[in-house]
Amino acid sequence: MKKIVILTLFVCFCLSAFPQNLPPVFGQEYDGKVFHDSRVRSYLTPQRIVWKYDSGGLITNPEGLLAKGNNGQSELTNKEVCTMRSTDNDRPAILLDFGREIQGGIQLVTTAAGKQTPVKIRVRFGESVSEAMSEIGGAQGATNDHAMRDFTMELPWLGVAEIGNSGFRFARIDLVEPNVTLSLKEINAIFTYRDIPYLGSFRSNDERLNRIWLTGAYTVHLNMQEYIWDGIKRDRLVWLGDLHPEVMTVNTVFGYNEVIPKSLDLARDITPLPGWMNGMCSYSLWWVIIHHDWYRYQGNLAYLKEQQAYLSDLLNLLLTKVDATGQEKLDGGGRFLDWPSSPNEKGVDAGLQALMVITFRAGAELCSVLGDKALATKCSETASLMQKRVPDHNQLKQAAALMALADIVPARKANDEVIQAGGPKGFSTFYGYYMLEAQAKAGEYKAAMDNIRQYWGGMLDMGATSFWEDFDLDWTKNAARIDELVPSGKKDIHADYGAYCYKNLRHSLCHGWASGPTAWLTAHVLGIQVLEPGCKKLSIEPHLGDLQWVEGSFPTPYGVVHIKHTKDASGKVKTDVRAPKGVKIVKK
């Protein structure tokens, strides 16, 4: 018995002496830092060949690339391979479609054919067909910003090469040098993502809304890498304002996930006060609002207490940015709501006034939970003072939405006079979420659902499999889809549009801030509202609009809630709810 105890202690000592998950051969002498990835990799075969250049039969058996291979394993046999052969004058090329937007790279598997020397190829990733067919720079604005998407590399004879770390759906492969032969057994996309379940769901008799809900969820999922990004091709950064719709989608679809606190803490730790997060005053406001909503859904008081020192100092700083009349005086950082609103300075000013009110209300609630009643009172009183000022929204939908949510103007008035004017015209992918929220507050659920169908559905109509950084329905006029070569006489919706930092092909076609309808549909159509922190009490109040039925699920710290609403012939809605122990349901 004594020997067993001694042996057990020795094994435990040895295990603790080695860095976690490293083989024992590293030993105690290894003093390097170890990074353990929380993501997984899956390999996807191409779904179709979009285009190829094979003048004179330079490519044989390209369809072989569409067949499932042997998990990336090279083989001595040369059966059913795709061969690409260049000449003095011609270089073959092929454009593959992997079916939907992914984050990751590409794997190329070669065979024993040809000379035993490396073959140089050019790889171009694209979120659209036109991007994959483009050159870096020039009028179309294709770039290698944030992630390399256009590069040359060498492939081994009888081997495997993996490269790339970007957001893409399409990949073009070109031979670079003359008079070489490349035999390809497989070309697979390497999909890098968090292997997490979709605990939340939404289904109704409207397939368009169902697709929009799921596309928003997938858009955020793609951006849940080691941290939560705003874009997987460009904007692979933790942007605090952009993060709020993503957090609401995570709460709705995935429940708790470490990527949110990791990202919030990173922003806090790299932004010592009095600095503004991401260099923009409004983004520090969003940090407070996000913590309020994260606590409301997850109820983790221990984590909230970790934020108290920074939160208190930030709120005290913000209190100095309000004058005696209740006018916000934010300075020292970009005065920013979102890009489409930026030319409307008067509207942006009004939006920031409202955003400060929302922030102080959130701060007051958090301070009350943390036991700082004095600061909670200051925040509450300042919010009330600021709310009395009614700035001019200057017909800016972003500002009108925030003013409605801050109770500066009645939601009905904001909706009728500004938000619903022209339907989704003037919507943006980021602030569209707050426009929908303001419409819900005004009781305009059917109008909001129609705006979702038109605006976010408009991206699906153009071939989107994730939602974009920006979008305007006017762009769709006489425009080709992103999953096809642009015919003569048609507009290129990716290369011809965009503005500010996202001109032309630099425009991201997977941006997490565009996921708002996912959270909105669950909150207002499925009708789930959190009444107590940690989802201890939920209100169920569906608004089906023109839907006949809707069903879905919602993650809580106690388990998943399942809901179904069915409308009978008289229009009355019957509701069935199954909730885990610890969650109280209030039906309205």
Summary of the structure (lengths in Angstrom):
residues: 588
radius of gyration: 26.7
end to end distance: 64.3
largest distance: 85.3
contacts: 2068
relative contact order: 0.11
helix: 37%
strand: 23%
